[in-house]
Amino acid sequence: MRILRTLSWALLVLGCSNSPATSPPDMAMLPPPPPPALLQACTDAIADVYTLPAGLPAYDSTHRGDVIRCAYDKYLSAAEINKQMSAYGYTGATLPSGAWLFRIAYRTERIAAAGGTAVPEGTSSGILLVPDHPRAGGPLVVFAHASVGIAPPCAPSQLDLVAAVAGDDHRGAVLGLAGYGWLLMVPDYAGFGYGDAPGWSLAEDEAHGVLDSTRAAKQLVPALPSQVVFVGHSQGGHAALSAQSYAKSYGMQGELIGVAAYAPLWLSAYAWAGIIDPLAMFKTSDSGYAIMYTLDYFYSHGEVYDGPGGGLAMIQPAKRDAVRSFLMGQCSPNPPPGVDISTLGAAPSDFFEPSFISSIGGCGTGFGSCDDATAMTWTARFVADRPHIDPSGPPVLIFDGGKDSNFPPARAQCMFDKIAADLALTPSPTTTIRTCFDADAQHFDIMRRDVDYANQWIAARAGIGPEPMACAPFPTGLTCQTPPPNL
C-alpha cells in the first residue's frame, strides 16, 4: 500500500493533473504524506550528501549533472511554509503548496586553470523541492542564491529552510517560489566542500553549476517540465545572467524561457581592484563588507584559476594564515561574533601584497597603466566575469530597489548601460529586458518583498497565467555613478 500511495503522490506532484493549484486541506493532524518516487533512490544519509562517493567513473562532459548523492529530508506543509514566510516578513498572497525537500549532490564542470586546457570536474550540492500542489504546465525553476561566504559550511543547502532569521532573503525566496507550486532546484554552486574552493562571482563557473542543475533534475524527476526559468538574487542574479549567457554554448536540459534577476551583482569586476587601491581610501572600520567581498573575489578566483594556494598569492605572507582563517571562519552576510575583518589591518594595503596593489589597483580607479603581466591577467578575468547577454535569448526581468545601499540606483545604472551596449552589438537583438523598481526595497529584502511578482511573471512566461500588473520602471535620466573601466 505504501508503494501505491507514494506513486499516486508522485503522479499528482509531477504534473499529471490538469487542475489548477488550490489550497490543500488542513493536514495538521495527519502524518506527513510519503515523498514521491524519484527516478533515483534517495537513500543517502543527509550528512553523506556532503561527502564524495568512491568509485565514480572518470569525468567527461557526458557526466554533467550526474546525481551522485540524494537524501530525503522532510515534508513542508503549505501551512508551515506560510508561517515561516510570515516570520521572514513576507506580506504577499497566501501560498497554496507544500513541498517535499530532497538534498542532492551532482557532478558539474569547473573552468580550465590559467594556461591549461584540461577542464576539471566539480561537485555541487543543492536542494530539490517537489510541490504537493504543482502549477499545471509550470516550468522547472532554478533559484541561484546570493553571497553566503566561501567556507564549506556556508553552502546554503545546509540551512534549515524553516528556521526564521531576521533579514534572511535566501530562505524567504526559496519558500516563496516553492510555496507557489513550482518544481524548484536550488544549487549551491561548485566548490562548497568536496576539497575545492567556490568561484565567487566567477561567471562561467557559476553558470556551469546553474545549467547542470537542470541536467540533475532530469535524472531525478519523472515527467520533468520542458521549460526552465532561472531566478537569482544579488550574486545569484549574477549567476542567473551568466547562465543565460552560457546556456547555448554549454548546454542545459530543457528550454530556457525566462531569467529574473533581483538586485543582481552585474557590476564591473574592476571595482574589486579599485577597492584595494589606496587612492580609494577604503577602511576595514567602515567598509568591512566591501573589503570582505573583495577578499572573496580574489581568493576564490586565485584558487580556481591558479590552483591550490593561488588564492593567497596576492596576500602578504605574514597575513596569509589570518586571511584564510577569516574567510573560512564566517558566512556572510551575518558573520558570527568575534569574526572581525579589522583584525587583518586598517586598510587593504595592510594585507594585500604591495606589488599586487601596484599592478591592479589603478585598473579599478582609472589611474593605472594596467599593462604589466599581473594586470593583464586579472583584467581579462574582470571582463570575463560579465559576459555578453545572449541577444537572442529569453526575456529578462531585472528588479532593483530604491533603498539598496549595496547597489543604489545610480550604481545600478552602470549595469543597464552595459547591458544596452552589449545588445547594441547585435543588429537586431530579440532579447527583451524588463526593469522593475521597488522604491522601498533594500538589498536584503527585495526578493522577499517582490517574490509575488516573480511568480506571476514566471507563470506568464510559461503561458499558464496573465501578465502581472505593470511594475514601476527603473528611473530614467540617471547617470552611471563614477563608472570604473568596463562600466
C-alpha positions as CSV (number, residue, x, y, z in Angstrom):
1,M,0.0,0.0,0.0
2,R,2.8,2.4,0.8
3,I,4.3,2.0,-2.7
4,L,0.9,2.7,-4.3
5,R,0.4,5.7,-2.1
6,T,3.8,7.0,-3.0
7,L,3.3,6.6,-6.7
8,S,-0.1,8.3,-6.5
9,W,1.5,11.3,-4.8
10,A,4.2,11.3,-7.5
11,L,1.7,11.4,-10.3
12,L,0.0,14.3,-8.6
13,V,3.2,16.2,-7.9
14,L,4.9,15.8,-11.2
15,G,2.3,17.4,-13.4
16,C,-0.1,14.7,-14.5
17,S,-3.0,16.7,-13.2
18,N,-4.6,19.4,-15.3
19,S,-6.3,21.0,-12.4
20,P,-5.1,24.4,-11.2
21,A,-3.3,24.8,-7.8
22,T,-5.7,25.0,-4.9
23,S,-5.2,25.3,-1.2
24,P,-4.6,21.9,0.3
25,P,-6.8,20.5,3.1
26,D,-5.7,21.1,6.7
27,M,-3.3,18.3,7.4
28,A,-2.1,19.5,10.7
29,M,-3.5,16.4,12.5
30,L,-2.4,13.9,9.8
31,P,1.1,12.3,9.3
32,P,3.1,13.9,6.5
33,P,2.5,12.3,3.1
34,P,5.2,10.0,1.9
35,P,7.7,11.5,-0.6
36,P,7.1,11.0,-4.3
37,A,9.1,8.3,-6.0
38,L,12.1,9.8,-7.9
39,L,14.0,8.2,-10.8
40,Q,16.9,7.5,-8.4
41,A,16.6,6.1,-4.9
42,C,17.2,8.9,-2.4
43,T,18.5,6.7,0.4
44,D,21.7,8.5,1.4
45,A,22.0,10.0,4.8
46,I,21.9,13.8,4.8
47,A,25.4,14.1,6.1
48,D,26.6,11.8,3.2
49,V,25.4,14.3,0.6
50,Y,28.4,16.4,1.5
51,T,30.9,13.6,1.1
52,L,32.0,12.3,-2.3
53,P,31.2,8.7,-3.0
54,A,34.1,6.4,-4.1
55,G,34.4,4.7,-7.5
56,L,32.8,7.4,-9.7
57,P,33.5,6.9,-13.4
58,A,36.2,9.2,-15.0
59,Y,34.7,12.6,-15.7
60,D,33.9,13.9,-19.1
61,S,31.2,16.2,-20.4
62,T,28.7,13.3,-20.7
63,H,28.6,13.3,-16.9
64,R,27.5,16.9,-16.5
65,G,24.6,16.9,-14.0
66,D,25.1,13.2,-12.8
67,V,23.4,12.9,-9.5
68,I,25.8,11.2,-7.1
69,R,24.0,11.7,-3.8
70,C,20.3,12.0,-2.9
71,A,18.7,12.2,0.6
72,Y,15.1,12.8,1.5
73,D,14.9,15.4,4.2
74,K,11.3,16.3,5.1
75,Y,7.9,17.4,4.0
76,L,6.9,21.1,4.5
77,S,3.2,21.7,4.5
78,A,1.6,24.8,3.0
79,A,0.7,26.0,6.4
80,E,4.3,25.6,7.6
81,I,5.6,27.4,4.6
82,N,3.2,30.3,5.1
83,K,4.0,30.5,8.8
84,Q,7.7,30.8,8.0
85,M,7.2,33.3,5.2
86,S,5.3,35.5,7.7
87,A,8.3,35.2,10.0
88,Y,10.6,36.3,7.2
89,G,8.5,39.4,6.6
90,Y,6.5,38.2,3.6
91,T,3.2,40.0,3.1
92,G,2.0,38.7,-0.2
93,A,-0.8,36.3,-1.0
94,T,-1.2,33.0,0.8
95,L,1.0,30.4,-0.9
96,P,-1.0,27.3,-1.9
97,S,1.5,24.5,-2.0
98,G,3.6,22.4,0.4
99,A,6.7,20.6,-0.8
100,W,9.0,17.7,-0.2
101,L,12.6,18.6,0.4
102,F,15.4,16.5,-1.0
103,R,19.2,17.2,-0.6
104,I,21.3,16.2,-3.5
105,A,24.8,16.4,-5.0
106,Y,25.7,16.3,-8.7
107,R,28.7,16.5,-10.9
108,T,29.5,19.6,-12.8
109,E,32.3,21.2,-14.6
110,R,34.8,23.9,-13.4
111,I,36.9,26.0,-15.7
112,A,40.3,25.3,-17.1
113,A,43.2,26.6,-15.0
114,A,45.3,29.5,-16.3
115,G,47.4,28.4,-19.1
116,G,45.8,24.9,-19.3
117,T,43.2,23.2,-21.4
118,A,42.1,20.4,-19.2
119,V,38.7,21.1,-17.7
120,P,38.4,19.8,-14.1
121,E,35.2,18.4,-12.7
122,G,33.5,19.8,-9.7
123,T,30.6,18.9,-7.4
124,S,27.6,21.0,-6.4
125,S,25.3,20.2,-3.5
126,G,21.8,21.6,-3.5
127,I,18.2,21.0,-2.8
128,L,15.2,19.9,-4.8
129,L,11.8,21.0,-3.7
130,V,8.9,19.0,-5.2
131,P,5.5,20.7,-4.7
132,D,2.4,18.8,-3.5
133,H,0.1,21.2,-5.4
134,P,2.1,21.9,-8.6
135,R,1.1,24.5,-11.1
136,A,-0.1,22.6,-14.1
137,G,2.1,23.3,-17.0
138,G,4.6,25.1,-14.9
139,P,8.3,25.2,-15.6
140,L,11.3,23.9,-13.7
141,V,12.6,26.9,-11.7
142,V,16.2,27.2,-10.7
143,F,17.0,29.6,-7.9
144,A,20.5,31.0,-7.6
145,H,21.5,32.2,-4.2
146,A,23.1,35.4,-3.0
147,S,26.6,35.7,-1.4
148,V,27.0,33.4,1.6
149,G,30.7,33.4,2.1
150,I,33.1,30.8,0.6
151,A,33.8,28.4,3.5
152,P,32.5,24.8,3.3
153,P,29.8,25.3,6.0
154,C,28.3,28.2,4.1
155,A,26.6,26.0,1.5
156,P,23.0,27.2,1.6
157,S,21.6,23.7,1.2
158,Q,22.8,23.0,4.8
159,L,20.4,25.7,6.1
160,D,17.1,24.8,7.7
161,L,14.5,26.5,5.4
162,V,12.1,26.8,8.3
163,A,14.4,28.4,10.8
164,A,13.4,32.0,10.7
165,V,16.3,34.5,10.7
166,A,15.6,38.2,10.6
167,G,16.5,39.7,7.2
168,D,17.2,36.3,5.6
169,D,16.4,36.8,2.0
170,H,17.6,33.4,0.7
171,R,15.1,31.2,2.7
172,G,12.3,33.6,2.1
173,A,12.9,33.5,-1.7
174,V,13.2,29.7,-1.8
175,L,9.9,29.1,0.2
176,G,8.2,31.9,-1.8
177,L,8.9,30.1,-5.0
178,A,8.3,26.6,-3.8
179,G,5.1,27.6,-2.0
180,Y,3.7,28.9,-5.2
181,G,3.8,25.4,-6.7
182,W,7.0,25.4,-8.8
183,L,9.3,22.4,-9.1
184,L,12.4,24.1,-7.7
185,M,16.1,23.4,-7.9
186,V,18.5,25.4,-5.6
187,P,22.1,24.7,-6.4
188,D,24.9,25.7,-4.0
189,Y,27.4,26.1,-7.0
190,A,30.5,24.0,-7.2
191,G,33.2,24.1,-4.6
192,F,31.5,24.3,-1.2
193,G,33.4,21.4,0.5
194,Y,34.4,18.4,-1.6
195,G,38.0,19.7,-1.3
196,D,37.6,22.6,-3.7
197,A,37.0,26.4,-3.5
198,P,33.9,28.0,-4.8
199,G,34.3,30.6,-7.6
200,W,32.6,33.7,-6.0
201,S,31.2,35.8,-8.9
202,L,33.3,33.8,-11.4
203,A,30.7,33.9,-14.2
204,E,31.5,30.8,-16.2
205,D,32.0,28.6,-13.0
206,E,28.6,29.8,-11.6
207,A,26.9,29.3,-14.9
208,H,28.0,25.7,-15.1
209,G,26.5,24.9,-11.7
210,V,23.2,26.5,-12.6
211,L,23.0,24.9,-16.0
212,D,24.0,21.4,-14.8
213,S,21.3,21.6,-12.1
214,T,18.8,21.3,-14.9
215,R,20.5,18.1,-16.0
216,A,20.4,16.8,-12.5
217,A,16.7,17.4,-12.3
218,K,16.3,15.3,-15.5
219,Q,17.9,12.4,-13.6
220,L,15.5,12.7,-10.7
221,V,12.1,13.9,-11.8
222,P,9.6,11.8,-13.8
223,A,7.8,13.9,-16.4
224,L,10.3,16.8,-16.0
225,P,8.8,20.1,-17.4
226,S,10.3,21.0,-20.8
227,Q,10.6,24.7,-19.8
228,V,13.0,26.3,-17.4
229,V,13.3,29.7,-15.7
230,F,16.3,31.0,-13.8
231,V,15.8,33.3,-10.8
232,G,18.6,34.8,-8.7
233,H,19.3,37.4,-6.1
234,S,22.5,39.5,-5.8
235,Q,25.4,37.1,-6.5
236,G,22.6,34.7,-7.7
237,G,21.4,37.4,-10.1
238,H,25.0,37.4,-11.5
239,A,24.8,33.6,-11.7
240,A,21.4,33.6,-13.4
241,L,22.5,36.2,-16.0
242,S,25.8,34.3,-16.5
243,A,23.9,31.1,-17.1
244,Q,21.7,33.0,-19.7
245,S,24.9,34.0,-21.5
246,Y,26.4,30.4,-21.5
247,A,23.2,28.4,-22.0
248,K,23.6,27.9,-25.7
249,S,27.3,27.2,-25.7
250,Y,27.4,25.0,-22.6
251,G,24.0,23.5,-22.9
252,M,21.3,22.6,-20.4
253,Q,18.2,20.4,-20.0
254,G,15.0,22.0,-21.3
255,E,14.2,25.3,-22.9
256,L,15.1,28.4,-21.1
257,I,12.0,30.7,-21.2
258,G,12.9,33.5,-18.8
259,V,15.5,34.9,-16.4
260,A,14.6,37.0,-13.3
261,A,17.4,38.8,-11.6
262,Y,16.8,40.7,-8.3
263,A,19.4,43.3,-7.4
264,P,22.0,41.4,-9.5
265,L,25.7,41.8,-8.9
266,W,26.1,42.7,-12.6
267,L,28.7,45.4,-12.0
268,S,32.2,45.7,-13.3
269,A,34.6,43.4,-11.6
270,Y,37.2,46.2,-12.0
271,A,35.6,47.5,-8.8
272,W,37.4,44.8,-6.7
273,A,40.7,46.2,-8.0
274,G,39.6,49.7,-7.2
275,I,38.8,48.8,-3.6
276,I,42.3,47.8,-2.8
277,D,43.9,50.9,-4.3
278,P,45.0,53.3,-1.5
279,L,43.5,56.2,-3.6
280,A,40.0,54.8,-2.9
281,M,40.7,55.1,0.8
282,F,38.6,52.0,1.8
283,K,39.0,51.2,5.5
284,T,38.0,48.0,7.4
285,S,36.4,50.1,10.1
286,D,33.7,51.5,7.8
287,S,33.8,49.4,4.6
288,G,34.2,45.9,6.0
289,Y,31.6,44.2,3.7
290,A,33.1,45.7,0.6
291,I,36.6,44.5,1.6
292,M,35.3,41.1,2.7
293,Y,33.7,40.6,-0.8
294,T,37.0,41.8,-2.4
295,L,38.8,39.0,-0.5
296,D,36.1,36.5,-1.6
297,Y,36.7,37.5,-5.2
298,F,40.5,37.4,-5.3
299,Y,40.8,34.3,-3.1
300,S,38.3,32.2,-5.0
301,H,39.5,33.3,-8.4
302,G,43.1,32.6,-7.4
303,E,42.2,29.1,-6.2
304,V,40.2,28.2,-9.3
305,Y,42.4,29.8,-12.0
306,D,45.8,29.3,-10.4
307,G,45.4,26.1,-8.3
308,P,45.5,25.4,-4.5
309,G,47.4,28.2,-2.8
310,G,46.7,30.7,-5.7
311,G,44.1,32.4,-3.6
312,L,46.7,33.7,-1.2
313,A,49.4,34.6,-3.6
314,M,48.3,38.2,-3.6
315,I,48.3,38.4,0.2
316,Q,51.3,39.4,2.3
317,P,53.0,36.2,3.6
318,A,52.7,37.2,7.2
319,K,48.9,37.7,6.8
320,R,48.0,34.6,4.8
321,D,47.1,32.4,7.7
322,A,44.9,35.2,9.2
323,V,43.2,35.9,5.9
324,R,42.4,32.2,5.3
325,S,41.2,31.9,8.9
326,F,38.9,34.9,8.3
327,L,37.5,33.6,5.1
328,M,36.9,30.1,6.5
329,G,35.6,31.3,9.8
330,Q,32.5,33.3,8.7
331,C,29.5,33.0,6.4
332,S,28.2,36.4,5.2
333,P,26.0,38.4,5.5
334,N,25.9,37.5,9.2
335,P,29.5,36.8,10.5
336,P,29.5,35.2,13.9
337,P,30.6,37.2,17.0
338,G,34.3,37.6,17.2
339,V,34.9,37.5,13.4
340,D,36.1,41.0,12.7
341,I,37.9,41.9,9.4
342,S,39.6,44.8,11.1
343,T,41.9,42.3,12.8
344,L,43.6,41.9,9.4
345,G,44.5,45.6,9.3
346,A,43.1,49.1,8.9
347,A,43.1,49.0,5.1
348,P,43.6,46.5,2.2
349,S,47.2,47.7,1.9
350,D,47.9,46.1,5.3
351,F,47.3,42.6,4.0
352,F,47.4,42.7,0.2
353,E,50.9,42.5,-1.4
354,P,52.2,45.9,-2.4
355,S,53.2,44.7,-5.8
356,F,49.7,43.3,-6.4
357,I,48.2,46.6,-5.4
358,S,50.6,48.5,-7.6
359,S,49.8,46.3,-10.6
360,I,46.0,46.2,-10.5
361,G,44.8,48.9,-8.0
362,G,44.9,51.6,-10.6
363,C,43.0,49.4,-13.1
364,G,39.9,49.9,-10.9
365,T,40.3,53.6,-10.1
366,G,41.4,54.6,-13.6
367,F,44.8,55.9,-12.6
368,G,47.0,52.9,-13.5
369,S,48.6,51.8,-16.7
370,C,47.4,48.2,-16.3
371,D,50.0,47.0,-18.8
372,D,52.2,44.6,-16.8
373,A,51.6,40.8,-16.8
374,T,49.7,40.7,-13.5
375,A,47.3,43.5,-14.6
376,M,46.6,41.9,-18.0
377,T,45.9,38.5,-16.3
378,W,43.4,40.0,-13.9
379,T,41.7,42.5,-16.2
380,A,41.0,39.6,-18.6
381,R,39.3,37.9,-15.6
382,F,37.4,41.0,-14.8
383,V,36.0,41.2,-18.3
384,A,35.1,37.5,-18.4
385,D,33.1,37.8,-15.2
386,R,30.4,39.9,-17.0
387,P,29.8,38.0,-20.3
388,H,27.6,39.5,-23.0
389,I,23.9,38.8,-22.5
390,D,22.7,36.5,-25.2
391,P,21.0,38.8,-27.7
392,S,18.6,36.1,-28.9
393,G,17.8,34.6,-25.6
394,P,14.6,34.6,-23.5
395,P,13.0,37.6,-21.8
396,V,14.9,39.0,-18.8
397,L,13.4,40.7,-15.8
398,I,15.6,42.9,-13.5
399,F,14.3,44.2,-10.2
400,D,16.2,46.9,-8.3
401,G,15.5,48.7,-5.0
402,G,15.5,52.4,-4.2
403,K,16.9,51.9,-0.7
404,D,19.6,49.4,-1.8
405,S,22.8,50.7,-0.3
406,N,24.9,47.9,-2.0
407,F,23.7,48.9,-5.5
408,P,22.0,52.3,-5.3
409,P,20.1,53.3,-8.4
410,A,23.0,55.4,-9.8
411,R,25.3,52.4,-9.5
412,A,22.7,50.0,-10.9
413,Q,22.5,52.4,-13.9
414,C,26.0,51.2,-14.9
415,M,24.6,47.7,-15.2
416,F,21.8,48.8,-17.5
417,D,24.2,50.9,-19.6
418,K,26.5,47.8,-20.1
419,I,23.6,45.5,-21.0
420,A,22.3,48.1,-23.5
421,A,25.8,48.4,-25.0
422,D,26.1,44.6,-25.3
423,L,22.8,44.2,-27.0
424,A,23.6,47.0,-29.4
425,L,26.5,44.9,-30.7
426,T,23.9,42.8,-32.5
427,P,21.9,44.4,-35.4
428,S,18.5,43.1,-34.3
429,P,18.6,41.7,-30.8
430,T,15.4,39.9,-29.8
431,T,16.2,39.6,-26.0
432,T,13.9,41.9,-24.1
433,I,14.8,43.5,-20.8
434,R,12.1,44.5,-18.4
435,T,13.1,46.6,-15.5
436,C,11.1,47.0,-12.2
437,F,11.9,49.4,-9.4
438,D,10.8,48.9,-5.8
439,A,11.4,52.3,-4.3
440,D,11.2,51.0,-0.7
441,A,13.3,47.8,-1.2
442,Q,16.7,47.3,0.4
443,H,19.3,44.9,-0.9
444,F,18.4,42.1,1.5
445,D,14.6,42.2,1.3
446,I,13.9,42.8,-2.3
447,M,13.3,39.2,-3.3
448,R,11.2,38.6,-0.2
449,R,9.1,41.7,-0.9
450,D,8.7,41.0,-4.6
451,V,8.6,37.2,-5.0
452,D,4.9,37.5,-5.8
453,Y,5.8,39.4,-8.9
454,A,8.4,36.8,-9.8
455,N,5.8,34.1,-9.5
456,Q,3.3,35.9,-11.7
457,W,6.0,36.7,-14.3
458,I,7.1,33.1,-14.4
459,A,3.5,31.9,-14.9
460,A,3.1,34.4,-17.8
461,R,6.3,33.2,-19.4
462,A,5.1,29.6,-19.2
463,G,1.7,30.5,-20.7
464,I,-0.3,29.5,-17.7
465,G,-1.1,32.9,-16.3
466,P,-1.8,36.5,-17.3
467,E,1.0,39.1,-17.4
468,P,1.4,40.7,-13.9
469,M,0.3,44.3,-13.5
470,A,2.8,46.8,-14.8
471,C,5.6,47.4,-12.3
472,A,7.2,50.8,-11.6
473,P,10.0,51.1,-14.1
474,F,13.6,51.8,-13.2
475,P,14.1,55.6,-13.0
476,T,15.2,57.4,-16.2
477,G,17.7,60.1,-16.5
478,L,20.3,58.6,-14.1
479,T,24.0,58.7,-14.9
480,C,26.2,55.7,-14.1
481,Q,27.9,56.6,-10.8
482,T,31.7,57.1,-11.3
483,P,32.0,54.2,-13.7
484,P,35.2,52.2,-13.4
485,P,36.5,50.7,-16.6
486,N,34.1,48.4,-18.5
487,L,31.2,50.3,-16.8
